[in-house]
Amino acid sequence: MTDTHDDSDDNGRRDNDAALRPTDPQRRYLERGLTQPGGKLPLFLADGREVPARTVEACLAHGWAEPWFQNPIKPGWRVCRLTAKGRAVLGPAAPAPARDRMPRPRRRKE
């Protein structure tokens, strides 16, 4: 008896699942937003080079990052921030989002 089970759906699903995980460079880019206020993502890599546009575009396309605001000094640079979907794809070990504002200083009793 021959197997009539069609594996195309299973293979397609596995390929799709793999596509939903960030590559190592994308993961490093997204992880840097975990410790920044508002989830701000970097414009530059740790070694000072600009983050490759294809890394930023791929993260935007997957919904892991979103445009935040236009950079008035360098309009071609995309200032982005991490999304809830981006935090989720990094896994449960991802820390909670940093606060958008600094806490107010406490007044000293005089």
C-alpha positions as CSV (number, residue, x, y, z in Angstrom):
1,M,0.0,0.0,0.0
2,T,1.4,3.4,-0.9
3,D,1.3,6.4,1.4
4,T,-1.1,9.0,0.0
5,H,-0.3,11.6,2.7
6,D,0.8,14.8,1.0
7,D,3.7,16.3,2.9
8,S,3.6,19.6,1.1
9,D,1.5,21.3,3.8
10,D,3.8,20.0,6.5
11,N,6.9,21.2,4.7
12,G,5.4,24.5,3.9
13,R,4.4,25.0,7.5
14,R,7.9,24.2,8.7
15,D,9.4,26.5,6.2
16,N,6.9,29.2,7.2
17,D,7.8,28.7,10.9
18,A,11.4,29.1,10.1
19,A,10.7,32.3,8.3
20,L,9.0,33.7,11.3
21,R,12.2,33.5,13.4
22,P,14.7,36.3,13.1
23,T,18.2,35.6,11.7
24,D,21.2,36.1,14.0
25,P,21.8,39.7,12.8
26,Q,18.0,40.5,13.1
27,R,17.9,39.0,16.6
28,R,21.0,41.1,17.7
29,Y,19.4,44.2,16.2
30,L,16.0,43.6,18.0
31,E,17.6,42.6,21.3
32,R,19.3,46.0,21.6
33,G,15.8,47.6,21.8
34,L,15.0,45.6,24.9
35,T,17.1,47.9,27.1
36,Q,16.3,51.2,25.5
37,P,13.5,53.6,26.6
38,G,10.5,53.0,24.4
39,G,12.2,50.0,22.7
40,K,14.3,52.3,20.5
41,L,16.3,50.3,18.0
42,P,19.9,51.3,17.1
43,L,21.0,53.1,14.0
44,F,24.5,51.7,14.3
45,L,26.0,48.3,15.2
46,A,28.2,47.9,18.2
47,D,31.3,48.3,16.1
48,G,30.1,51.7,14.8
49,R,28.9,50.6,11.3
50,E,25.4,51.5,10.2
51,V,22.8,48.8,10.7
52,P,22.2,47.3,7.2
53,A,19.0,48.5,5.6
54,R,18.0,45.0,4.7
55,T,18.0,44.0,8.4
56,V,15.8,47.0,9.3
57,E,13.5,46.4,6.3
58,A,13.1,42.7,7.2
59,C,12.2,43.5,10.8
60,L,9.7,46.1,9.7
61,A,8.2,43.6,7.1
62,H,7.7,41.0,9.8
63,G,6.2,43.5,12.2
64,W,9.0,43.0,14.8
65,A,9.8,46.7,14.5
66,E,7.9,49.9,13.6
67,P,8.9,53.3,12.4
68,W,9.0,55.7,15.3
69,F,9.8,59.1,14.0
70,Q,11.6,60.9,11.2
71,N,15.2,61.9,11.9
72,P,15.4,65.6,11.0
73,I,19.2,65.6,10.7
74,K,19.4,62.5,8.5
75,P,16.0,61.9,6.8
76,G,17.3,58.7,5.2
77,W,17.9,57.0,8.5
78,R,14.9,55.1,9.9
79,V,14.4,55.5,13.6
80,C,12.5,52.5,14.7
81,R,11.3,50.8,17.9
82,L,10.6,47.3,19.0
83,T,7.0,46.1,18.8
84,A,5.2,43.6,21.1
85,K,5.5,41.1,18.2
86,G,9.3,41.7,18.2
87,R,9.5,41.1,22.0
88,A,7.4,37.9,21.5
89,V,9.7,36.6,18.8
90,L,12.7,37.1,21.1
91,G,11.2,34.6,23.5
92,P,10.0,34.5,27.1
93,A,13.4,35.5,28.4
94,A,13.0,38.9,26.9
95,P,12.8,41.5,29.7
96,A,9.8,43.8,30.1
97,P,9.8,47.0,28.1
98,A,11.8,49.9,29.5
99,R,9.8,52.9,30.6
100,D,9.3,55.6,28.1
101,R,10.0,58.3,30.6
102,M,12.5,58.6,33.4
103,P,11.1,58.5,36.9
104,R,10.7,61.8,38.7
105,P,13.3,62.5,41.3
106,R,12.0,62.2,44.9
107,R,12.0,65.4,46.9
108,R,14.1,65.4,50.0
109,K,12.5,66.2,53.3
110,E,14.0,69.4,54.8
